[in-house]
Amino acid sequence: MKVTIGQRELEMGGKYLTELKDSNDIINDMEALRGRLEEDGYLLIRGFHDRERIMSARTEFLRKLQSMGRLNPDYPMEEGVIAKENKGAMWGGAAESLQADFPQFLETVNHPSVMGFFDRLLGGEAMTYDYKWPRAIPHGGNTGAHYDVVYMGRGTKRVYTMWTPFGDTSLEMGTLAMCLGSQHFDRIRQTYGEMDVDRDNVATGWFSEDPIEIVDTFGGQWATTEFRAGDAIIFGMYMMHTSLNNNTNRYRISADTRYQLASEPVDDRWIGRKPKGHYAWGQKPSKSVADARKEWGV
């Protein structure tokens, strides 16, 4: 099977793309989970969330998309078929701005089962960023390869992203892909990985839009999988990731949420009733990623 990432076509099982493996076999062994997270850079957990809770949250997002005129009225709302304008949506914000429209979403990603898991995984009381990143990706949409640390690296570096799809998500809809081994790409970590988008104002903040160039130059291999509603993938700030293109006529609805130990320093852009978010990035002409990479020597 062939999939697309940006302008590139990759074959599943070929040189550049393989299958993510789940960690359900060790789900109750926290020491083993920590070891796998360190070694593989991610934890894919099938059925991490309650499926009914996920589907209730999905309905919230679909209702919002419908109210925005983003759904094709010729199809049932629950199918999430994209209107002809093909516009995406991103509803980033904290509870105060999300609660009215998306209470089930907040219940899902802040649920005691989620927080309890991170308490055990991190070995202490966990907290989650107040700011959440739910989004609906239209046809043709994808995200370039990046480390999350460049967007949220002012506190502890031991912050973990949880990516949750809200609905069954095939490869054709644009699943997340991890670059295996990229947490150990020292040249990238010491250059690009030290960037702060608000301080340095580098275009998208993405390292590359070419997944093949990354593998050919730095090593590793991309990995992805189909997701069922309830699945989640967890990874650290230095795990290079991207997404496959959404090649369907239906929205891919997903969210990024972040977790860390409450006792460690927190990036204050993402906490509080009204987090300030990215306050400087994009406010003036930005430096291209290509120019930044030349300066970094990568």
C-alpha positions in Angstrom: 0.0 0.0 0.0 1.2 3.5 -0.9 0.5 6.7 1.1 1.4 10.3 0.7 3.2 12.7 3.0 3.4 16.2 1.5 4.6 15.8 -2.0 6.1 12.4 -1.4 4.6 8.9 -2.0 5.8 6.2 0.4 5.2 2.5 0.3 4.2 0.7 3.5 6.8 -1.9 4.3 9.4 -0.3 2.1 12.6 1.5 3.0 10.9 4.6 4.3 7.7 3.5 6.0 6.8 0.7 8.5 4.1 -0.1 11.0 3.9 1.4 14.4 3.7 -1.3 17.2 1.4 -1.0 20.1 2.3 -1.4 23.8 -0.8 -3.1 25.0 1.2 -6.2 25.8 2.9 -4.3 28.7 0.2 -1.8 29.6 0.2 -2.7 33.3 4.0 -2.7 33.6 5.1 0.9 34.1 8.8 0.2 34.2 8.5 -1.6 30.9 6.4 1.2 29.4 9.1 3.8 30.5 11.8 1.6 28.9 9.9 1.4 25.7 9.1 5.1 25.6 12.9 5.7 26.0 13.9 3.2 23.4 11.2 3.6 20.8 10.3 7.2 21.5 6.5 6.6 21.6 3.8 4.5 23.2 0.9 3.5 21.0 -2.0 2.2 23.2 -5.1 0.7 21.6 -8.3 1.4 23.4 -6.6 4.0 25.7 -9.8 6.0 25.9 -13.4 4.9 26.3 -14.7 4.6 22.7 -18.2 5.9 23.6 -16.6 9.0 25.2 -14.5 9.6 22.0 -17.6 9.3 19.8 -19.6 11.7 22.0 -16.7 14.2 21.6 -16.6 13.6 17.9 -20.3 14.5 17.6 -19.5 17.8 19.4 -16.9 18.6 16.7 -19.2 17.6 13.9 -22.0 19.8 15.2 -19.5 22.7 15.4 -18.3 22.1 11.9 -21.9 22.0 10.7 -22.7 25.3 12.4 -19.7 26.8 10.6 -21.0 25.6 7.2 -18.0 23.3 6.8 -19.9 20.0 6.2 -21.5 18.9 3.0 -25.3 19.1 3.6 -25.9 16.3 1.1 -24.5 13.7 3.6 -25.4 12.8 7.2 -23.6 14.9 9.7 -22.0 11.9 11.4 -20.1 11.0 8.2 -18.1 14.3 8.5 -18.1 14.9 4.7 -16.2 18.1 3.8 -18.1 20.9 2.1 -16.9 22.1 -1.3 -14.9 25.0 0.2 -12.6 22.4 1.8 -11.8 24.5 4.8 -10.2 23.1 8.0 -10.8 24.2 11.6 -8.6 24.5 14.7 -10.1 25.4 18.0 -7.0 25.8 20.2 -7.7 27.2 23.6 -8.2 26.5 27.3 -11.3 25.2 29.1 -12.9 28.6 29.4 -13.1 28.9 25.6 -13.7 25.3 24.8 -16.2 24.2 27.5 -19.4 25.5 25.9 -18.9 23.7 22.6 -16.7 20.7 23.6 -17.4 19.5 27.1 -17.1 15.9 26.2 -13.7 16.5 24.5 -12.4 18.2 27.7 -13.9 15.3 29.8 -12.0 12.8 27.6 -8.5 14.4 27.6 -8.7 15.5 31.3 -10.3 12.2 32.5 -9.1 10.6 35.7 -8.1 7.6 33.7 -5.8 9.7 31.6 -4.3 11.7 34.5 -3.9 8.5 36.5 -2.0 6.9 33.7 0.4 9.8 33.5 0.8 9.9 37.3 2.0 6.3 37.1 4.1 6.7 33.9 5.9 9.8 35.2 6.2 8.6 38.8 4.4 11.5 40.5 1.5 13.9 40.2 0.9 14.8 36.6 -0.6 18.0 35.2 -1.9 18.8 31.7 -1.5 22.0 29.8 -4.7 24.1 30.1 -4.4 24.9 26.4 -5.6 22.1 24.1 -5.2 21.7 20.3 -8.3 20.1 18.7 -8.6 20.3 14.9 -10.3 19.1 11.8 -8.0 18.5 8.8 -9.6 18.9 5.3 -8.8 17.1 2.1 -5.1 17.4 1.2 -4.1 18.7 4.6 -1.0 17.4 6.4 1.6 18.6 8.9 5.3 18.9 8.2 7.9 17.0 10.2 8.8 18.7 13.5 9.8 18.4 17.2 7.2 19.7 19.6 9.9 21.3 21.8 10.3 24.3 19.4 6.7 25.3 20.3 6.7 24.6 24.0 10.2 24.2 25.3 10.4 26.9 28.0 9.7 24.7 31.0 10.8 21.1 31.6 11.7 19.1 28.5 9.9 16.1 30.0 6.6 17.1 28.4 4.6 14.4 26.6 2.2 14.8 23.7 -0.9 12.6 23.5 -2.4 12.5 20.0 -6.0 11.3 20.0 -8.1 10.8 16.9 -11.8 11.3 17.3 -13.2 8.6 15.2 -11.8 5.6 13.3 -9.0 7.0 11.2 -7.6 5.1 8.2 -4.2 5.8 6.6 -6.0 7.6 3.8 -7.5 10.1 6.3 -4.0 11.3 7.4 -2.7 9.4 10.4 0.2 10.6 12.5 3.7 9.2 11.6 6.8 8.9 13.8 10.4 9.0 12.6 11.8 6.1 14.5 15.1 7.0 16.2 14.7 10.7 15.7 14.9 11.4 19.4 18.6 10.5 19.1 19.4 12.8 16.1 21.9 14.8 18.0 22.7 17.3 15.2 19.1 18.2 14.9 18.5 18.3 18.6 21.4 20.7 19.1 20.3 23.1 16.4 16.7 23.0 15.4 15.8 21.4 18.7 17.1 24.6 20.5 14.8 26.8 18.5 11.8 28.7 20.1 9.3 29.9 17.5 8.3 33.0 19.5 12.0 34.0 20.0 13.3 33.0 16.6 10.3 33.5 14.3 11.1 30.7 11.9 8.3 30.3 9.4 6.1 27.2 10.2 8.5 25.8 12.8 8.6 22.6 10.8 12.0 21.0 10.2 11.1 19.6 6.8 8.2 18.9 4.5 10.1 16.1 2.9 10.0 12.8 4.8 12.4 11.1 2.5 15.1 13.8 2.8 15.1 13.3 6.6 15.6 9.5 6.4 18.3 9.8 3.6 20.2 12.5 5.5 19.8 11.6 9.2 18.6 8.0 9.2 15.6 6.4 10.9 12.4 5.2 9.3 8.9 6.6 9.3 6.1 4.5 11.0 2.4 4.9 11.1 -0.8 2.8 11.5 -4.5 2.9 11.2 -6.2 4.2 14.4 -9.6 3.1 15.9 -11.6 5.5 18.0 -10.2 5.2 21.5 -6.6 4.6 20.4 -3.9 7.2 21.4 -0.2 7.7 20.8 2.1 9.3 23.4 5.6 10.7 22.6 8.2 13.2 23.9 9.3 16.6 22.8 12.2 15.3 20.6 10.3 12.8 18.6 10.1 13.9 15.0 6.6 13.4 13.6 4.5 14.4 10.7 1.1 13.4 9.3 0.0 11.6 6.2 -2.1 13.6 3.8 -5.9 13.4 4.2 -6.8 12.0 0.8 -10.5 11.5 1.6 -13.6 13.7 1.4 -14.1 13.4 5.2 -12.5 15.4 8.0 -9.8 13.9 10.1 -10.7 15.1 13.6 -7.9 14.8 16.2 -6.4 16.6 19.2 -2.9 17.2 20.7 -2.8 17.5 24.5 0.3 17.8 26.8 1.2 16.3 30.1 4.1 16.6 32.5 5.0 16.3 36.2 3.3 19.1 38.2 6.6 19.5 40.2 8.6 20.5 37.2 8.8 23.9 35.5 6.0 24.7 33.1 6.0 26.7 29.9 3.7 29.6 30.9 2.4 30.2 27.4 0.1 27.2 27.8 -1.4 27.4 31.3 -4.0 29.5 33.1 -7.5 30.6 32.4 -6.5 32.5 29.2 -3.1 31.2 28.1 -1.1 33.7 26.0 0.0 31.1 23.5 2.4 32.1 20.7 2.6 35.9 21.4 5.4 36.8 18.9 5.6 34.1 16.3 4.5 35.5 12.9 4.1 39.1 14.1 6.8 40.2 11.8 8.4 38.8 8.6 9.7 35.3 9.4 12.9 33.5 8.5 12.4 30.6 6.2 13.2 27.1 7.5 15.6 26.7 4.6 17.6 29.7 5.6 17.5 28.6 9.3 18.8 25.2 8.4 21.7 26.7 6.4 22.6 28.7 9.5 22.4 25.6 11.7 24.4 23.5 9.3 21.7 20.8 9.0 
